Amino acid sequence: MVDTISGLASLEYEHDAWGIDISVAGSQKGMMLPPGLSFNAVSEKALAASKANTSLRSYWDWHDMIAINKLGTFPYTPATNLLFALKEAIAMLEEEGLDNVFARHMRHGAATRAAAKAWGLDLVCLDPHSYSPALTAVMVPDGHDADAFRKVVLENFDMSLGTGLGKLKGKAFRIGHIGHFNDLMLMGTLAGVEMGLDLAKVPHRGGGVLAAMEVLKGRDVVPMLKTKAAVA
Ligand SMILES: *Cc1c(COP(=O)(O)O)cnc(C)c1O
């Protein structure tokens, strides 16, 4: 079972070819839409397991949905406006080309990691094969509060960074580089982080924005860690 909420349309992902039984995605990340739609891809094996399961459920049951989807419609009122938006989002992805979309996310991940390295801040992810093309989580040095830093960035630059989740609360912040996003948006994002580190007096070195720009300029030299290799 794969949670590919931020992964769908951000990086290479093949439900059938990789033998996945259940993929769960949402509209609000790589699909560039407001929240409100969820997508499930379900293998025959998972469907059979679900049919064999006699526990009671209604809302979360796939079978009503599948039965009526065959007629091209939904068992309950869908978020109609989001379906129109989805049609446009898919057209945008096809226009750019999925390979280009994936490469763009890879470049933005590489550039963001280069910025973190230049700042002298650690990444949460220690395994290069697990680096995310969709977001980068960055540790703040011991004795500093990542959420206080996020607040400074929000108040000064109107930019909302992600909080550290679970045991990383207060220790890390997350930079999203996903969906409808381009090089200049990333440069603005990283400039906001770098200026915020300064304002919040989080110890760091300068030069993160420049390091990221070097990665963005050298389009061909970005290390393209293939997701496939990570899965294999
Ligand atoms: C964003 C995200 C979630 C949570 O989705 P929300 O509905 O936005 O809270 C779960 N899993 C992954 C991988 C995500 O990126």
The ligand as an SDF file (V2000), in Angstrom:
LIG
                    3D

 15 15  0  0  0  0  0  0  0  0999 V2000
    0.4570   15.8820    2.2650 C   0  0  0  0  0  0  0  0  0  0  0  0
    0.6280   14.4500    2.5050 C   0  0  0  0  0  0  0  0  0  0  0  0
   -0.2180   13.7480    3.3410 C   0  0  0  0  0  0  0  0  0  0  0  0
   -1.3130   14.4040    4.1040 C   0  0  0  0  0  0  0  0  0  0  0  0
   -2.2100   15.0030    3.3030 O   0  0  0  0  0  0  0  0  0  0  0  0
   -3.1210   16.1890    3.8700 P   0  0  0  0  0  0  0  0  0  0  0  0
   -4.4790   15.7240    3.5200 O   0  0  0  0  0  0  0  0  0  0  0  0
   -2.6400   17.3730    3.1070 O   0  0  0  0  0  0  0  0  0  0  0  0
   -2.8880   16.3110    5.3460 O   0  0  0  0  0  0  0  0  0  0  0  0
   -0.0260   12.4060    3.4980 C   0  0  0  0  0  0  0  0  0  0  0  0
    0.9570   11.7710    2.8810 N   0  0  0  0  0  0  0  0  0  0  0  0
    1.8130   12.4070    2.0780 C   0  0  0  0  0  0  0  0  0  0  0  0
    2.9240   11.6400    1.4120 C   0  0  0  0  0  0  0  0  0  0  0  0
    1.6710   13.7670    1.8670 C   0  0  0  0  0  0  0  0  0  0  0  0
    2.5450   14.4120    1.0860 O   0  0  0  0  0  0  0  0  0  0  0  0
  1  2  1  0
  2  3  1  0
  2 14  2  0
  3  4  1  0
  3 10  2  0
  4  5  1  0
  5  6  1  0
  6  7  2  0
  6  8  1  0
  6  9  1  0
 10 11  1  0
 11 12  2  0
 12 13  1  0
 12 14  1  0
 14 15  1  0
M  END
$$$$
